[in-house]
Amino acid sequence: MAVSGQGCMAQETTVQEIGRLVVVGVGLIGGSLALGLKAARGCREIIGVARRSEVCEQAVALGVVDRAVTDIETILPELEPGDVVFVAVPTLAVEAVFAQLKNGLPGGVVVTDGASVKGSVVTAAQRVWGDVPDFLVPGHPIAGSEQSGVTAARDDLYIAHRIILTPMENTDEQHLRRIQTMWESVGAEVLTMPVAEHDEVLAATSHLPHVIAYGLVDTLAHDAENENIFRYAAGGFRDFTRIASSDPVMWRDIMLANRDAILKSIDLYTSNLDSLRSAIASGDSERLMGVFTRAKAARDHFTKMLAKKAYTETMQATEVTFVARPGGAVNGDLRVPGDKSMSHRSIMLGSLAEGVTEVEGFLEGEDALATLQSFRDMGVVIEGPVDGRVTIHGVGMHGLQAPPGPLYVGNSGTSMRLLAGLLAGQAFDSVLTGDESLSKRPMNRVANPLREMGAEVETAEDGRPPLKIKGGRALKAIDYTLPMASAQVKSCVLLAGLYADGKTSTTEPAPTRDHTERMLAGFGYEVLRDASRASLVGGGSLTACHIDVPADISSATFFMVAASIAPGSDVLLRHVGINPTRDGAINILRAMGADITLENRREVGGEPVADIRVRYAPLKGIQIPEDQVPLAIDEFPAIFVAAACADGETVLTGAEELRVKESDRIQAMADGLRILGINAEPTPDGIVIQGKGGDSAAPVFGGGVVDSLGDHRIAMSFAVAALRAGADIRIQHCANVATSFPNFAELARRAGMNLEVS
């Protein structure tokens, strides 16, 4: 991660700072490094090298360097171990500089560069030295400007920008660390990458855009019939073609040095452009929507990544913190976001259906959007989401295409586990990856039954992501008894069963959510259900339909608990899904004495829904029935808050599954409750909570700082606890609330909670 110049100096106790910096080529790139190091006091002297004496004089006069020469060989005898030579000349000029260094460079001096094509630099080193020397650390700063020359240099150019180092197998580790520290001291984020991969990636992301920009502007500039284009061009044209103002000499050299990789990118772009032209010429609306929706989604995702990077690196903050103020009540008429489980499945089954599926109420949280993007990556045209509306142009059971790379599903365990089942039946290979949190979660629970079906699935150590799934395997049907109650494992096996030869069955030890079975039936695929057993025969097809996603009962539970514990509360939660495999939270809270009524009960698309009204009522501690545990597995963090506000002891058993969610939810909640003054004792399969209810006017929780461990449900649960707190509750690491409930803070404040986001 990038750090400020001041922050870097703290590292100097373990990594020696560089002595002198010699900048060969005192322009924008080299001059900005010099100024950045001066600002950070990262070296004791900076010497510039330029071909022309007037540039040397200008660099000294501007304070970019301490002194400057026109011949690098004259200062080589002065250099000592720990000094650095930074070669910042055009790519094809690097070899000439290396030749000057060959005979006079003292031992212990590190050489690095800023060229855009690392293969060219490595080849130049091999020509000069016979092999790549261990003191050479090839590098590439991903930063720049339309301006060039020493006058364009600035000390903040590299702040929050990436520097890619491409060390070789023989690169000296101490030299590598020194260059990394040098770049970090000017505020850059340092990454490492193999040489060939660097050149391919940069050909696509940097070199090709410059080809397009230069080519477009040159085309229009030579078109006599378009003489007014530049006069009337708007800001979009200006922004799109900005990079065509870059240094022509530099880009000529880059094109020649990275020719093969750039030609490969141009050929791919040309092929796609021809396809787009064909779609326009033929009036192919669906193909045009596919191109534009995929492009928009990718660009929006990229913009969010940059915005998040700018926020976290510029503001020196990596996480969102909730500050929940004590007291208050919740009231009003609310609708929480759409059901996450159904949102995932609507995208998956809609993509595999024949025809166009319309979805309303889609949850626009990060988890569900990860599933949506995965299917876009596999060639499915998906319009939206806009205000919860999504249109899916299904490709049929065998219409998915190989994705261009690994499918990244962020923090979504549902996406990874259910997608694994579908991908096991495809003709192409695939890789499923996730964020740091998801990468710690167990995946053998889906990998093992898929292997029994004949799929080839590889995992990382201890069965953790990434999942590598080999395509083209003939799947056989199995009769699988789940070792634990898990809707994700059941759904994974059933979805793989769509592609298996024969009848696939699952038997679960306790009821779990049945959205997959219900939605398959809604798409016209027969699922046989007999108590705990669900079966289907492979080889069928899905027919597009309309899906109305009800509000998510998991999200509604936070407000059910809030109204139950805060005197004066009366809240109506609209259009909430009350699927009998998901209503455990209602049943448990009612058993504790909660005043919950279901109004306007109805069925929408095969799913039961109702408006849930909750008024404040004193709660009592209970022994939670084990048959309710699978029906409320995601809602327990909020239920634990209710238990703390109840009169007497609440005991949970049979909930081992909570220890392998986004966090170990049993331990995380126990730790947080203790910090807030609650006696909470975790057990291997549950927890014992001593409630402090009784006097409805007295605070139950003290104030304090709790760590949500990046778990969205824990973060929201402790925010609810503040309604019965005596002081502020500060909740750390709340960014992942956006995965399931992106407008939680806004809705909580509207209902009456005093919640700040910082």
Secondary structure as UniProt FT lines:
FT   HELIX           5..9
FT   HELIX           10..13
FT   STRAND          20..24
FT   HELIX           28..40
FT   STRAND          45..49
FT   HELIX           53..61
FT   TURN            62..63
FT   STRAND          67..69
FT   HELIX           72..74
FT   HELIX           76..78
FT   TURN            81..82
FT   STRAND          84..87
FT   HELIX           91..93
FT   HELIX           94..101
FT   TURN            102..104
FT   TURN            107..108
FT   STRAND          110..113
FT   HELIX           118..129
FT   TURN            134..135
FT   STRAND          136..137
FT   STRAND          139..142
FT   HELIX           150..152
FT   TURN            155..160
FT   STRAND          162..165
FT   TURN            169..170
FT   HELIX           173..184
FT   TURN            185..187
FT   STRAND          189..192
FT   HELIX           195..202
FT   HELIX           203..207
FT   HELIX           208..221
FT   HELIX           224..226
FT   TURN            227..228
FT   HELIX           229..232
FT   HELIX           235..240
FT   HELIX           242..245
FT   HELIX           248..257
FT   HELIX           259..282
FT   HELIX           285..314
FT   TURN            315..316
FT   STRAND          322..324
FT   STRAND          331..334
FT   HELIX           340..352
FT   STRAND          356..360
FT   HELIX           366..377
FT   TURN            378..379
FT   STRAND          381..386
FT   TURN            387..388
FT   STRAND          389..393
FT   TURN            397..398
FT   STRAND          407..408
FT   TURN            410..411
FT   HELIX           413..423
FT   TURN            424..425
FT   STRAND          430..433
FT   TURN            436..437
FT   HELIX           438..440
FT   HELIX           444..452
FT   TURN            453..454
FT   STRAND          456..458
FT   HELIX           461..463
FT   STRAND          467..470
FT   STRAND          475..476
FT   STRAND          479..481
FT   HELIX           487..497
FT   TURN            498..499
FT   STRAND          500..501
FT   STRAND          503..507
FT   HELIX           515..522
FT   TURN            523..524
FT   STRAND          528..530
FT   TURN            531..532
FT   STRAND          533..537
FT   STRAND          546..548
FT   HELIX           553..565
FT   TURN            567..568
FT   STRAND          570..577
FT   TURN            580..583
FT   HELIX           584..591
FT   TURN            592..593
FT   STRAND          595..604
FT   TURN            605..606
FT   STRAND          607..615
FT   HELIX           626..628
FT   HELIX           630..632
FT   TURN            633..635
FT   HELIX           636..644
FT   STRAND          647..652
FT   HELIX           656..660
FT   HELIX           665..675
FT   TURN            676..677
FT   STRAND          679..683
FT   TURN            684..685
FT   STRAND          686..692
FT   TURN            696..697
FT   STRAND          704..707
FT   TURN            709..710
FT   HELIX           712..721
FT   HELIX           722..724
FT   STRAND          729..732
FT   HELIX           735..739
FT   TURN            742..743
FT   HELIX           744..751
FT   STRAND          755..757
//
